[in-house]
Structures are given as structure tokens and as C-alpha cells.
Amino acid sequence: MPNVLCIAGAGSGKTHKVITESIAEIERGGKVLVVTYTTSNQQELRARFIKLFGRSSDRFVVKGLFSFYLEDMIRPYQRAVFEKRIESIFFNDSNPHLNPKTRRSLPGRKEQLADKSCNPKHYLTSCKTKAHTGFLAKLATRIATKTKNAPAIRLSEVYTRVYFDEVQDLGSVRKVLSQAPHSAGQ
């Protein structure tokens, strides 16, 4: 199935459409991933799915955008850029590479090292086990490029449909998913 973009305003029934299409896909034997930004929207999607389907299903997966990046796009292939496992996400209020007092760049935080390898200080906290939220999409893109789009290929193997419920979610993953086979970029 080709990638489909559906743009709809608030109150137009897009959540209902995602849920009903997901139920139909599950009934055909598929597995659906819905990525959305807010925790409240994740809860709403799960509740509405249960209301229409009658029960929960492990074939209907709802994730937040940051969890999606970490669990589906970064972690399975992170060894392409970092050896140590990225355990979690560090939620940044501002750019971690700028000195908050002067707004100047901190030394040693460039994306790439002199040898062209990936600089962990750009993407990770000093413990190297937490990824900065503001750089997750960039890291996912770097990993996808380095692995010949392996994360998107994997998504298409795990899920028969992938929905991005909010437009801000779509922009940062569009490039990574654009080369996925069949329906990974729904």
C-alpha cells in the first residue's frame, strides 16, 4: 500500500478514522502503530480503540513521538553510531549545547568529530545513556542514513500500518520513512 497523507482539522473525525481503519487492519491480521505527541492523546486513542473494538489488543500499539524515536528508530540500530545502550530520554527545555548565561555554543558539542564520526556529546548527556529530546529526530536520521534506512524497513516488517496522528509528528520522521517499502509511512 502506498504512503497516504490525510490532513484534517480539529473535530473532523480523524481520530475516529484512525481507529476504524486500525480495527479493519487488525481484523485482516495486521498490526498497527499510532504515533502521537501528547500523553493525553495517547490515552484518548487507547480508550477510543477499546470502546469501538470491545477490548485492548497487542496488535494496536500507541506510542509517544519520543518513545517512537528511541524504541523504533534509534535503539535497534544505535550501534551504527554508539556502542553504549541509550537507556532513556533527557527532556530538554532549551538547547543543551548553548551556555544559558551567554547563549554561546559550548565547546566540543559539534555533531561530527574531526574524524567524521558521530560526536556523542552532541546527542547524549554526559553519562552517554540518555538522549537529548531535541536531537532525537536528527539522531534517527543519522542512523537511518548510516544503516541504509534499516529502521524504516524494520517498521514495515513489524507493522502493516503506521499512523502519525499530529502534523508536528510527521515532519521530523518524513525523511526517515520516505524510502520504506509499502505501508510504513501511513
Phi and psi restraints in degrees (value plus and minus 20) as a CYANA .aco file:
   2 PRO   PHI     -92.9   -52.9
   2 PRO   PSI     141.9   181.9
   3 ASN   PHI     -86.4   -46.4
   3 ASN   PSI     123.2   163.2
   4 VAL   PHI    -149.5  -109.5
   4 VAL   PSI     114.8   154.8
   5 LEU   PHI    -134.4   -94.4
   5 LEU   PSI     104.0   144.0
   6 CYS   PHI    -141.7  -101.7
   6 CYS   PSI      96.4   136.4
   7 ILE   PHI    -125.4   -85.4
   7 ILE   PSI     106.5   146.5
   8 ALA   PHI    -166.9  -126.9
   8 ALA   PSI     121.8   161.8
   9 GLY   PHI     -97.0   -57.0
   9 GLY   PSI     151.2   191.2
  10 ALA   PHI     -79.4   -39.4
  10 ALA   PSI     117.4   157.4
  11 GLY   PHI      58.9    98.9
  11 GLY   PSI     -12.2    27.8
  12 SER   PHI    -108.8   -68.8
  12 SER   PSI     -25.0    15.0
  13 GLY   PHI      78.8   118.8
  13 GLY   PSI      -4.9    35.1
  14 LYS   PHI     -86.0   -46.0
  14 LYS   PSI     -57.5   -17.5
  15 THR   PHI     -84.9   -44.9
  15 THR   PSI     -61.7   -21.7
  16 HIS   PHI     -80.8   -40.8
  16 HIS   PSI     -62.0   -22.0
  17 LYS   PHI     -82.8   -42.8
  17 LYS   PSI     -65.3   -25.3
  18 VAL   PHI     -80.2   -40.2
  18 VAL   PSI     -64.6   -24.6
  19 ILE   PHI     -85.7   -45.7
  19 ILE   PSI     -68.0   -28.0
  20 THR   PHI     -87.1   -47.1
  20 THR   PSI     -58.8   -18.8
  21 GLU   PHI     -86.6   -46.6
  21 GLU   PSI     -56.4   -16.4
  22 SER   PHI     -84.4   -44.4
  22 SER   PSI     -64.0   -24.0
  23 ILE   PHI     -81.1   -41.1
  23 ILE   PSI     -64.4   -24.4
  24 ALA   PHI     -81.5   -41.5
  24 ALA   PSI     -61.3   -21.3
  25 GLU   PHI     -85.5   -45.5
  25 GLU   PSI     -62.0   -22.0
  26 ILE   PHI     -84.7   -44.7
  26 ILE   PSI     -61.2   -21.2
  27 GLU   PHI     -85.1   -45.1
  27 GLU   PSI     -43.5    -3.5
  28 ARG   PHI    -105.7   -65.7
  28 ARG   PSI     -19.9    20.1
  29 GLY   PHI      79.1   119.1
  29 GLY   PSI     -15.0    25.0
  30 GLY   PHI    -104.5   -64.5
  30 GLY   PSI     157.5   197.5
  31 LYS   PHI    -152.0  -112.0
  31 LYS   PSI     114.5   154.5
  32 VAL   PHI    -139.3   -99.3
  32 VAL   PSI     118.7   158.7
  33 LEU   PHI    -136.4   -96.4
  33 LEU   PSI     110.4   150.4
  34 VAL   PHI    -138.4   -98.4
  34 VAL   PSI     102.5   142.5
  35 VAL   PHI    -127.8   -87.8
  35 VAL   PSI     108.8   148.8
  36 THR   PHI    -160.9  -120.9
  36 THR   PSI     147.9   187.9
  37 TYR   PHI    -109.6   -69.6
  37 TYR   PSI     -68.7   -28.7
  38 THR   PHI    -112.3   -72.3
  38 THR   PSI     130.8   170.8
  39 THR   PHI     -82.8   -42.8
  39 THR   PSI     -60.5   -20.5
  40 SER   PHI     -84.2   -44.2
  40 SER   PSI     -56.0   -16.0
  41 ASN   PHI     -90.9   -50.9
  41 ASN   PSI     -54.0   -14.0
  42 GLN   PHI     -81.5   -41.5
  42 GLN   PSI     -65.3   -25.3
  43 GLN   PHI     -84.0   -44.0
  43 GLN   PSI     -61.6   -21.6
  44 GLU   PHI     -82.0   -42.0
  44 GLU   PSI     -64.5   -24.5
  45 LEU   PHI     -81.4   -41.4
  45 LEU   PSI     -65.6   -25.6
  46 ARG   PHI     -82.9   -42.9
  46 ARG   PSI     -64.5   -24.5
  47 ALA   PHI     -83.8   -43.8
  47 ALA   PSI     -63.4   -23.4
  48 ARG   PHI     -89.3   -49.3
  48 ARG   PSI     -53.6   -13.6
  49 PHE   PHI     -82.9   -42.9
  49 PHE   PSI     -69.0   -29.0
  50 ILE   PHI     -80.9   -40.9
  50 ILE   PSI     -60.3   -20.3
  51 LYS   PHI     -81.9   -41.9
  51 LYS   PSI     -63.4   -23.4
  52 LEU   PHI    -102.3   -62.3
  52 LEU   PSI     -56.6   -16.6
  53 PHE   PHI    -106.8   -66.8
  53 PHE   PSI     -44.3    -4.3
  54 GLY   PHI      76.4   116.4
  54 GLY   PSI     -31.6     8.4
  55 ARG   PHI    -187.3  -147.3
  55 ARG   PSI     148.6   188.6
  56 SER   PHI     -99.7   -59.7
  56 SER   PSI     145.4   185.4
  57 SER   PHI    -168.2  -128.2
  57 SER   PSI     117.1   157.1
  58 ASP   PHI     -93.8   -53.8
  58 ASP   PSI     -21.9    18.1
  59 ARG   PHI    -114.5   -74.5
  59 ARG   PSI     -18.6    21.4
  60 PHE   PHI    -141.3  -101.3
  60 PHE   PSI      84.5   124.5
  61 VAL   PHI    -131.2   -91.2
  61 VAL   PSI     108.0   148.0
  62 VAL   PHI    -137.4   -97.4
  62 VAL   PSI     108.8   148.8
  63 LYS   PHI    -154.3  -114.3
  63 LYS   PSI     132.1   172.1
  64 GLY   PHI     -96.1   -56.1
  64 GLY   PSI     139.0   179.0
  65 LEU   PHI     -78.8   -38.8
  65 LEU   PSI     -65.8   -25.8
  66 PHE   PHI     -86.6   -46.6
  66 PHE   PSI     -58.9   -18.9
  67 SER   PHI     -84.1   -44.1
  67 SER   PSI     -60.5   -20.5
  68 PHE   PHI     -78.4   -38.4
  68 PHE   PSI     -69.6   -29.6
  69 TYR   PHI     -75.6   -35.6
  69 TYR   PSI     -72.2   -32.2
  70 LEU   PHI     -87.2   -47.2
  70 LEU   PSI     -70.0   -30.0
  71 GLU   PHI     -97.0   -57.0
  71 GLU   PSI     -54.6   -14.6
  72 ASP   PHI    -126.6   -86.6
  72 ASP   PSI     -49.9    -9.9
  73 MET   PHI    -124.8   -84.8
  73 MET   PSI     -51.3   -11.3
  74 ILE   PHI    -123.0   -83.0
  74 ILE   PSI     -81.9   -41.9
  75 ARG   PHI     -74.5   -34.5
  75 ARG   PSI     -64.5   -24.5
  76 PRO   PHI     -80.9   -40.9
  76 PRO   PSI     -41.7    -1.7
  77 TYR   PHI    -149.1  -109.1
  77 TYR   PSI      -5.8    34.2
  78 GLN   PHI     -82.3   -42.3
  78 GLN   PSI     -44.6    -4.6
  79 ARG   PHI     -84.4   -44.4
  79 ARG   PSI     -32.3     7.7
  80 ALA   PHI     -86.8   -46.8
  80 ALA   PSI     -42.2    -2.2
  81 VAL   PHI    -147.7  -107.7
  81 VAL   PSI     -51.4   -11.4
  82 PHE   PHI    -155.7  -115.7
  82 PHE   PSI     114.9   154.9
  83 GLU   PHI     -95.6   -55.6
  83 GLU   PSI     -64.8   -24.8
  84 LYS   PHI     -94.4   -54.4
  84 LYS   PSI     116.1   156.1
  85 ARG   PHI     -83.4   -43.4
  85 ARG   PSI     112.7   152.7
  86 ILE   PHI    -103.8   -63.8
  86 ILE   PSI      91.0   131.0
  87 GLU   PHI     -99.8   -59.8
  87 GLU   PSI     -57.5   -17.5
  88 SER   PHI    -178.2  -138.2
  88 SER   PSI    -190.2  -150.2
  89 ILE   PHI    -134.4   -94.4
  89 ILE   PSI     122.2   162.2
  90 PHE   PHI    -127.7   -87.7
  90 PHE   PSI      94.3   134.3
  91 PHE   PHI     -97.4   -57.4
  91 PHE   PSI      93.4   133.4
  92 ASN   PHI    -113.5   -73.5
  92 ASN   PSI     117.9   157.9
  93 ASP   PHI    -105.6   -65.6
  93 ASP   PSI     -47.2    -7.2
  94 SER   PHI    -166.7  -126.7
  94 SER   PSI     158.4   198.4
  95 ASN   PHI     -85.6   -45.6
  95 ASN   PSI      97.7   137.7
  96 PRO   PHI     -93.1   -53.1
  96 PRO   PSI     -24.9    15.1
  97 HIS   PHI    -118.3   -78.3
  97 HIS   PSI     -16.8    23.2
  98 LEU   PHI    -132.3   -92.3
  98 LEU   PSI     118.8   158.8
  99 ASN   PHI     -88.0   -48.0
  99 ASN   PSI      99.6   139.6
 100 PRO   PHI     -81.4   -41.4
 100 PRO   PSI     -46.2    -6.2
 101 LYS   PHI    -100.1   -60.1
 101 LYS   PSI     -57.8   -17.8
 102 THR   PHI    -129.8   -89.8
 102 THR   PSI     -35.1     4.9
 103 ARG   PHI      43.5    83.5
 103 ARG   PSI       0.2    40.2
 104 ARG   PHI    -112.7   -72.7
 104 ARG   PSI     133.1   173.1
 105 SER   PHI     -84.9   -44.9
 105 SER   PSI     120.1   160.1
 106 LEU   PHI    -100.5   -60.5
 106 LEU   PSI     123.5   163.5
 107 PRO   PHI     -87.5   -47.5
 107 PRO   PSI     129.1   169.1
 108 GLY   PHI      58.0    98.0
 108 GLY   PSI      -4.8    35.2
 109 ARG   PHI    -129.3   -89.3
 109 ARG   PSI     -10.9    29.1
 110 LYS   PHI     -80.4   -40.4
 110 LYS   PSI     136.3   176.3
 111 GLU   PHI     -85.5   -45.5
 111 GLU   PSI     -55.1   -15.1
 112 GLN   PHI    -142.6  -102.6
 112 GLN   PSI     119.5   159.5
 113 LEU   PHI    -101.6   -61.6
 113 LEU   PSI     150.8   190.8
 114 ALA   PHI     -77.9   -37.9
 114 ALA   PSI     -52.0   -12.0
 115 ASP   PHI    -104.1   -64.1
 115 ASP   PSI      -9.2    30.8
 116 LYS   PHI      55.0    95.0
 116 LYS   PSI     -15.3    24.7
 117 SER   PHI    -100.6   -60.6
 117 SER   PSI     147.2   187.2
 118 CYS   PHI     -96.0   -56.0
 118 CYS   PSI     110.1   150.1
 119 ASN   PHI    -105.6   -65.6
 119 ASN   PSI      92.7   132.7
 120 PRO   PHI     -80.9   -40.9
 120 PRO   PSI     -49.5    -9.5
 121 LYS   PHI     -86.2   -46.2
 121 LYS   PSI     -38.9     1.1
 122 HIS   PHI     -97.9   -57.9
 122 HIS   PSI     -58.1   -18.1
 123 TYR   PHI    -122.2   -82.2
 123 TYR   PSI     -46.9    -6.9
 124 LEU   PHI    -138.2   -98.2
 124 LEU   PSI     138.3   178.3
 125 THR   PHI     -92.1   -52.1
 125 THR   PSI     153.7   193.7
 126 SER   PHI     -82.6   -42.6
 126 SER   PSI     -46.6    -6.6
 127 CYS   PHI     -95.7   -55.7
 127 CYS   PSI     -31.4     8.6
 128 LYS   PHI      43.4    83.4
 128 LYS   PSI       1.0    41.0
 129 THR   PHI    -139.7   -99.7
 129 THR   PSI     -21.4    18.6
 130 LYS   PHI    -147.0  -107.0
 130 LYS   PSI     115.7   155.7
 131 ALA   PHI    -118.2   -78.2
 131 ALA   PSI     119.4   159.4
 132 HIS   PHI     -88.8   -48.8
 132 HIS   PSI     110.1   150.1
 133 THR   PHI     -78.8   -38.8
 133 THR   PSI     -58.0   -18.0
 134 GLY   PHI     -88.4   -48.4
 134 GLY   PSI     -30.5     9.5
 135 PHE   PHI    -140.4  -100.4
 135 PHE   PSI     -10.4    29.6
 136 LEU   PHI     -83.8   -43.8
 136 LEU   PSI     -65.3   -25.3
 137 ALA   PHI     -83.0   -43.0
 137 ALA   PSI     -60.4   -20.4
 138 LYS   PHI     -84.7   -44.7
 138 LYS   PSI     -62.4   -22.4
 139 LEU   PHI     -86.1   -46.1
 139 LEU   PSI     -61.5   -21.5
 140 ALA   PHI     -80.4   -40.4
 140 ALA   PSI     -60.8   -20.8
 141 THR   PHI     -86.3   -46.3
 141 THR   PSI     -61.5   -21.5
 142 ARG   PHI     -82.1   -42.1
 142 ARG   PSI     -64.7   -24.7
 143 ILE   PHI     -85.0   -45.0
 143 ILE   PSI     -63.2   -23.2
 144 ALA   PHI     -80.5   -40.5
 144 ALA   PSI     -62.4   -22.4
 145 THR   PHI     -84.1   -44.1
 145 THR   PSI     -66.3   -26.3
 146 LYS   PHI     -87.8   -47.8
 146 LYS   PSI     -49.6    -9.6
 147 THR   PHI    -122.4   -82.4
 147 THR   PSI      -4.2    35.8
 148 LYS   PHI      37.2    77.2
 148 LYS   PSI      24.5    64.5
 149 ASN   PHI      47.7    87.7
 149 ASN   PSI       9.0    49.0
 150 ALA   PHI     -77.2   -37.2
 150 ALA   PSI     -59.8   -19.8
 151 PRO   PHI     -80.4   -40.4
 151 PRO   PSI     -61.5   -21.5
 152 ALA   PHI     -89.2   -49.2
 152 ALA   PSI     -57.2   -17.2
 153 ILE   PHI     -83.8   -43.8
 153 ILE   PSI     -63.5   -23.5
 154 ARG   PHI     -80.6   -40.6
 154 ARG   PSI     -63.3   -23.3
 155 LEU   PHI     -76.3   -36.3
 155 LEU   PSI     -62.7   -22.7
 156 SER   PHI     -89.5   -49.5
 156 SER   PSI     -41.1    -1.1
 157 GLU   PHI    -104.4   -64.4
 157 GLU   PSI     -50.3   -10.3
 158 VAL   PHI    -106.6   -66.6
 158 VAL   PSI     -61.5   -21.5
 159 TYR   PHI    -137.5   -97.5
 159 TYR   PSI     121.8   161.8
 160 THR   PHI    -109.0   -69.0
 160 THR   PSI     -39.2     0.8
 161 ARG   PHI    -162.6  -122.6
 161 ARG   PSI     120.3   160.3
 162 VAL   PHI    -150.9  -110.9
 162 VAL   PSI     105.2   145.2
 163 TYR   PHI    -134.6   -94.6
 163 TYR   PSI     118.8   158.8
 164 PHE   PHI    -130.6   -90.6
 164 PHE   PSI      92.5   132.5
 165 ASP   PHI     -96.6   -56.6
 165 ASP   PSI     -43.3    -3.3
 166 GLU   PHI    -147.6  -107.6
 166 GLU   PSI     124.1   164.1
 167 VAL   PHI     -80.8   -40.8
 167 VAL   PSI     -54.8   -14.8
 168 GLN   PHI     -85.0   -45.0
 168 GLN   PSI     -44.3    -4.3
 169 ASP   PHI     -91.9   -51.9
 169 ASP   PSI     -55.7   -15.7
 170 LEU   PHI     -90.2   -50.2
 170 LEU   PSI     -61.8   -21.8
 171 GLY   PHI     -77.5   -37.5
 171 GLY   PSI     -61.8   -21.8
 172 SER   PHI    -100.3   -60.3
 172 SER   PSI     -35.6     4.4
 173 VAL   PHI    -129.5   -89.5
 173 VAL   PSI     -25.7    14.3
 174 ARG   PHI     -74.6   -34.6
 174 ARG   PSI     -68.0   -28.0
 175 LYS   PHI     -83.5   -43.5
 175 LYS   PSI     -61.6   -21.6
 176 VAL   PHI     -85.4   -45.4
 176 VAL   PSI     -58.7   -18.7
 177 LEU   PHI    -108.8   -68.8
 177 LEU   PSI     -30.1     9.9
 178 SER   PHI     -82.4   -42.4
 178 SER   PSI     -43.0    -3.0
 179 GLN   PHI    -123.7   -83.7
 179 GLN   PSI     -11.4    28.6
 180 ALA   PHI     -90.7   -50.7
 180 ALA   PSI     124.8   164.8
 181 PRO   PHI     -87.2   -47.2
 181 PRO   PSI     132.4   172.4
 182 HIS   PHI      14.0    54.0
 182 HIS   PSI    -127.2   -87.2
 183 SER   PHI    -122.3   -82.3
 183 SER   PSI      -5.4    34.6
 184 ALA   PHI     -85.9   -45.9
 184 ALA   PSI     -40.0     0.0
 185 GLY   PHI    -125.1   -85.1
 185 GLY   PSI       7.7    47.7
